[in-house]
Structures are given as structure tokens and as C-alpha cells.
């Protein structure tokens, strides 16, 4: 152990001696000092080079990071755009879903609201609100001008929300909107066309008023006839204080006002002379014939009088009777026979001639009809005399020359074929008098794009009460209406067209800047369209504020089985003022199949 310690000390001594000598020598030797300095500089250089290399790597990495950051920025911008589009899509979808939800809620609300009430047995009327007056017969202008009046006879305001008025067959239906209220003694008037659709029948009818819980409030029945009112004089049915009914004092009643004292016929002790009336007329008339009638009336009061002479279609139900004729005193100016000729004569008697003809829109009618003459006082509209009789309406009269009359006993085959052809207006509801699903819709016609742009209306008509109106004519043929298909004979000649009335929008408007496009479309047996509708060009109009006829003629294709009438209108540019056009007495005339 001691030996090993001594050896270690000795070796350490030698190492220290050598190292000390080296240090001494290096300080005294310039060469060794240079070598040492050079080694030191080389070490520093390597450190700098290493630092530079590290910096270059760091710069390279930084450039990569910047590049990646820029790329990420573009990506973020693209993502933001996509997110914006996605957000917009989501918002639209959300809006659509909310709108759909709203509509569904409204549907549910409507379904709840549209619950149809029914009269229950032993359900006595509450009589808080009553039927106060009923114009079930229309007026002198139109049988469609019907209205119903209700009145609150209680001492409290009543909320009518959800209340219903129904007729016997429930085609007439009124459901009062949410928030509708009626004050004590307040009167509400409900008009056909504005507030309800469907006709009030003149017999076999009933009206019911129900509250929101379907409790009966009032009722009125017209089994064989109404309890009051008069179709002859157009006096309405009015409610009395004891809730019984009376006929109104004056024709037309008291719409929106307190009821009258009622109409009473007073029997005088001295028997007055009854007015005498007679009418001379041909017992048979042709559809295309103007004919003369002679009216005589006497034993009248010395007043001024109006005259009406009409031909009516016979029907079992009086409300289905329609005036199918036109009347003229001179043969030049014609009007619908439904309306009175006013102030025709004054005095206590009259004898005079009038001309009648069947209206163009009833050229398909043949058979037994009724001829009616009425005389009324001009001042109070009181009808003082009436005449009724039967008349026969025959098909179109074909004028024959003496030569053809001589051959009549032995007709040729061509003449036989001609006689067998029934030339008539084939269109259904060609004057729009018949109502479809609502007053704005015409039966047997399609109105496009909506029944708000092309509507059946009774504000202007060539004859009768109704016409078709195309509102606010656009710069394209967007307003149109099309007849239902009618069967025709292939290869035969047909005339088609109608009467139009162009409203004047003012400001020096030019009628030639408006066009109409009236076409006939031929259909195959399967009702597919054959080729193009004819003609292919529209026509410029020529005048405002006057009824004008347009008529076109063509032959049916050999493979045609049906035909449709298509009617459109437009204005030439957006700079031209919008206006409306009315149509009446449309026709497709030719042999029927």
C-alpha cells in the first residue's frame, strides 16, 4: 500500500516538471506561441462558420415558415369565402324553413278555422247577431249583385272571429277573420264577389249563422220561396223588431242602413183600373235574326216609364234563368235586354215597336224560351205592368235564293250535307257569365299566370254583365286565357275571335303600341297540340274606349279532333303606359262534331 502511494507521488512529480518546462519554453519560444495563436484563430473561425451555417439554416426555416404562413393566409381567405357562402346558404335554408313553418302553422290555423259547422237537432238560435236584411234576388243591374246584412242586437260588443255563415249546400261559406268585432246595433254588409262566392238560390235554400263554437245564432229558410222580398220589383227581405220578415219599402232595400217601414199594398175601396199590357211577337225566331215586337200598354198613371223586353232561357230553378237577348228602339244602338230602356214614354198609355235579337254569346241555344215585357215608373222603379209568354228559338237561318228554293224538294248530296251541318258558336261560357270556383274565375276557361292578372269581372261588358279583363298589360304575352277543348270536325272551315275593349291610359297614348294575339289551337284525339297555334303573328290595335271585333278564318287539319281558343295581349315597350283590355263574346263558329 505504501509502495503504491510512493510510486503515484513520483509519477505526479515528473508530470508537473515536464508541464512546467513546456510552459516556460513556450513563453520563451516565438514559434510555439504562433502555433498556439493560430490554433486559437482557427477555432474562432470554425465557431463563426458554424454560426453562419446555423443562421443560414434558421433563415431557410424562417423562409419556409413565411411561405407556409402566406399559403395558410390564402387558405384562410378561401375558407372565409367558403364559410361566408356556407353561412349564406344556411341563412337562406333557415329562412325557407322558417317560412315553411309559418305556412304550415297558418295551414293548421286555417284548418282549425275552416271547421265546417252543422246544424244540430233542437239547436235553437241565440239571436245575439241576426240576419237583418237579405238581397237574395240581385238587382236591376245583375242577378249576381246579392248581399247579406247582419246586425248585433245584443247590448255588448261581440267578437266574430271564427263565426260562420253557410247556406244549405255549403257552397256559400263565410268565415269571419280573426279580430272581427261588431258593436251593439252595428250593421255589417257582406257582398257576393267581395265577401263570398256562390249564389243565393231563389228557392230550396237556407242560411245559417254560427258562432266560433258552432252554436246556432240565426237561421232563415226559403223552402218554396223566401219569407219576404220580391224578385219582380227587386225589393229585399228585411227583419222586423219581432224577428219576423217584411219586404222592403223601396227596390234595392236599405243596405248598411236601418230597415224601412216595409212595403204594404193598400186595398182601396174604389176599385182602380188595372193597367192593360199586350205584346205582339213572332212565335218562332232564328238565332241570327233581328225581329220586331210591338208593345201596347194603357190605363196607367200619367208618369214617365221605362221598358224592358227580354227573351229568357227556361229553367226549373228561377235563379238559373238568363236573359239571352238584346233590344233596340232604332235597330242601330243595341243593349242587353236585362236592362231597362229608360224614359221610353210619358203619359197614361203607349204603343210602339222595338227590335230584338238573340245575343251572340247564346248562339248555341235552341228550343223553348220565355218572352217577358215589363213597364215601370222611372221615378220610383215601381213595376206597374208585366207580360209573359212562350217563344221558340230555332237554329241559324240559311237564306235561300229562288233557284235553291225550287230545288228544295230534291236536294243534291252537297245541299243535304250543308243542311246537316249545324253551324254554331261551339265555345262554352263564351261571354263569361258562368262563374267557376270563384267570381274571378270563369267556368270552362283557364286563366294564366294567375286569376289576379287575368280576371272575370263585372265592371264592363259588351252584353250581359261579365267580361274577361287582362290587367296591366306587360311587354310579353304573359297575360292569357284559354278555352276548354271543344270537339270539331277535321277539314271543316271555322271562324274564331271575339270582341275587345282597350282602356285609354291617358297622356297621349297610342293604341297601335298595344297588340293582341288571338289564336286557334288544334288538338288530336288524345288532346295533344298539332303543330303551331294559328296565326303566328299578333295584331296591332287601332282605337281606345270602344268595343271592336276581331275575326279570323281557317280550316281544321285533317287529323284534328278538338280546338281551343287562346287569347293574349302585350305592349311594345316598357316606356309605354300600362293599361287593361276587356274581352267578351268570344267565338269558334263552325260545324259541331
Secondary structure, DSSP 8 states (H G I E B T S, - for coil): -HHHHHHHHHHHHHHHHHHHHHHHHHHH-HHHHHHHHHHHHHHHHHHHHHHHHHHHHHHHHHHHHHHHHHHHHHHHHHHHHHHHHHHHHHHHHHHHHHHHHHHHHHHHHHHHHT------TT-----SEEEEEEETT--SS-TT--EEEEEE-SSS-EE-TT-EEEETTS-SEEE--TT-EE-TT-EEEEEBTTTB-S---SSSEEEEEE-TT--EEEEEEESSS-SS-BTTTTB-EEE-TTS-EEE-SSTT--TTS---S-------SS-----EEEEE--SEEETT--EEEEEEEES--SEEEEEEEEEEE--SSGGG--B-EEEESSSSS-EETTS-EEEEEEES-EEEEEEEEE-GGGTT--EEEEEEEEEEETTT--EEEEEEEEEEEES------HHHHHTGGG--HHHHHHHH--EEE--TTTT--SB-SSTTSBTTEEEES-TTTEEEESS--SSSS-EEEE-S--SSTTEEEEE--EEB-TT-EEEEEEEEEE---STT--GGGEEEEEEEEEE-TT--B-SS-B-SS-EE---SSSEEEEEEEEE--TT--EEEEEEEEEES-TTS----EEEEEEEEEEEB-
